[in-house]
């Protein structure tokens, strides 16, 4: 069974999403950043595999410019087409996000901060929409707990 990690950086009422290259060759396919848990992520304790993979994937996606500091791990059951899914909401980090995700010096994704409501409208994938709705609820709860109002 394949295991995957998805993650969303949350900042006030925004989320960081990626636009992958579509059939047109432009960056027009909206996606939540993700990656697979690989054999090199496996440790003696299974619960840490997803966290190790998260840090590795973020390092690879953002060329080592971002380090997650505070995050929440949400275990998801079977994901449509992806097997087991570990979801992370990242609330604080060190460093700056690049504008593009690169692989071997080729731009493969454009990164963009979006208002959560705009992301919900733009998302065409049912699974991603469910994750974005959960993120919206987390943003709402955190804004109440922190005494802030985010729109």
N, C-alpha and C positions, 0 to 999 in steps of 0.2 A: 504494500500500500504506500503510495506516495504521500509525503508529508510536506506541507508548504507553510511559509510564514508570510503574512501580509502585515503592513504597518502603515499607520497614518500619523503624521506630525500634526498636532493640533495647536493652533495659536489664536486665542480669542475665539472668533466665530469662523475661522478659516481652517482649511486642511490643505496639505501639500499633496498634489496629485501629479501624475506624469501623463504626458501625451506621447504615445508611441507612434512610430511610422506606420501609416496605413497603406492601402493599395495605391493611393495617389502619390506616395513618396514623401508626403508632408506629415507633420506631427499632428494627427487629427483623431487618434484613437485614445479616448480617456481611460485611464486605468489607475487602480490603487497599487502603489509599489509593493512588490512581492518577490519571493524567491523560494527555491526548494531547500529543504534540510538535506544536506549531503552527508556522506559517510564521515567526512572529516569533522563534522559538527557533533558527532556522537561522543558522549562522555560516559562515565560510569553511572551517572544518575540521569535517567531519561528526562526528568522534568527540566533539566538544564539544556537539553539539545536545542530547543526552540530559542532560548535566550542566546546561546552561542551562535546559532544561525542568524538571528536578528542582527547581532553586532557585526558578523562577517558580511552579511548582505548589505547593510548600511555602509560599511567601509568600501565595499566594491562599487555600489551604486553611486556614492558621492565622493569617490576618489580620496577617501580618508579625511574629508574636511568637516565631518559632523560626527559627534559622539553623543549617543543618547544618555541622558542622566536620570530622568524620572519617567517611568513608563508603567503601563498596566498591561498585563498579559491576560488575554481572554481565550480560553480553550474553546474551540468550535468543534462540533461533531463533524460528521462526514460532510465535506464540501462538494458541491456539484462539479464533478470532473477533476477535482484536485486531491481527493483522498482526505486525510486529516489536515485541518487548518488551524494554525495558531495565529491569533490576531493580537497586535500590539497597538495601543494608543500611546504616543510619545508626547509627553507634556512639557518637558524641558530638555535642552541639549546644549552642547558647547560647539561653537563653530558656525559657519555659514553654509547654507545650501547653494550649490552651484546652479546655474541656469539650465545646464544640460547634464544628462547622465551619459557617460562615454564608456566605450569598450574598445581597447586598442586604438585610442585616439579618434574613434569614430563616434559621432553623436548618434545615440540610439533612442533617447527620450528627452523631451523638453519638460522641465519641472515648472509647475505653476501653483501659486497659492490661490485658492478659490474660496469664496464664501460658501459655507456648507449648503445653503439653500440653492445656490447656483449649481453646485456639484450634483445635488440630488436631481435637478432638472436635466442636467447634461448627461447623466449616467444612463446607459441603455441596458446594462447588465443587472439582472434581478438580485444576484448575490451582492454585487457592489452597492446597489441601492440600499439593501438591508444593512450593510456595514456602515454606510454613510448615515442612515437613520439612527443607528446605535451611537455613532460619533456625535451626532447632533444632540442626542440625549445626554451624553457624557459632558458635552460643552455646557448644556443648560444646568446640569447638576453642579459642575465645578464653578460656574458663575454664581450660583446661589450660595454655595459654600464659601466662596472667596469674597462675597458681597459685591460682585461686579455685574454689570449688565452688558451682555454682548449681543449685537444684532447682526 
